[in-house]
Amino acid sequence: MLRSYLPFLRMMLILTIPLYTHLGCGSGGGPAEDESARNTNVTIVDPEAGPPAGNVDGNAPIPPAGDLEDVSDPDHVIGDGTPESCSADAFIDAVAHGGTIVFDCGPDPITLALPRPAKVFNDANPDIIIDGGGLISLSGGGKTRILYMNTCDPDQTWTTSHCQDQDHPRLTVQNITFVNGDSTGEKEYDGGGAIWVRGGRFKAVYSRFFNNVCAETGPDVGGGAIRVFDQYQGLPVFLVHCTFGGLEGYGNVGANGGGISSIGVSWTIVNCLFSYNSAIGFGANPAQSGTPGGGSGGAIYNDGNTMTLTLLGSRIEHNDVIEHGSAIFFVTNDHSGNIVIDESVISNNLGGSWYPVYDGISMHGDTRIRVTGSVIENNS
């Protein structure tokens, strides 16, 4: 019985940590309030106390499509060299216009607390590149999702007759941290505590995801940090040198997929770290009678049809789950998907059941899986 309460106990026991870094500007243009002072009912963590981006032991080669984007000729520069010059509103406006976005907020790390999500407009610049230069953290303050893109949302403008399969917008986040995002208030497009994406293309490179939260229950909702649907022509989402959690108290939490969640989406995950993330729903999918559903995929939740999960040079450890897949939940309804794991470690993930081939990985018994040069152990 104790195992099923672990995710809840973890959230209750995390102490609120005040932010000692410079804070960016709030919606009013002046210095942002200290998040720990503004949010008395939620857990707030300090991004500067968090671990670095990526699995420090990972050395898998990076596919060209997963590499950093060039930001030498930006379309938008947030700030003019001081923390006070950097505002959340300026960033939100830049995302709405699209293009390459960089920051000039001084030499020290800062946190920009967003009062509302930054939203991509589908009829703006087809490429959106957000580069934090390793100094910027974007925070939802425990109140809001941070970043949203949806090619099928009419409020963001429909640009094709096939919104579920179009090649743009192409969204990249790199050298940046997403922290304290919270999408539990979102009803129509739920999941994705930090980032929610549908359509076009998406990738994250050298980025960190700390203490992001989405809906706590539901049979097929999740992605404490990231939720993705419908990538163009089934091309994969790239996650390269990213950290999801990485330290106790910094993990991401959702009904399913404490770190990431998707439907019908392939992922190529290179040199990443997933640890201390939690899937806290219960009742699985479809939801068992009398339950709200959920609780699968402590780190990763993949559902849909033809798709591939490729895990290279990555580490998945100390994640926990209520129902299935303490590390990975991977179910293709038509049994056509496959998993590739190379030079990776999956260990010490806790909870759940239904592990037909490898402990910690829930999948159909006939799912094609290739594991090379990897360690999968001590998952229970």
Order of alpha helices (4+ residues) and beta strands (2+ residues): alpha-beta-alpha-beta-alpha-beta-beta-beta-beta-beta-beta-beta-beta-beta-beta-beta-beta-beta-beta-beta-beta-beta-beta-beta-beta-beta-beta-beta-beta-beta-beta-beta
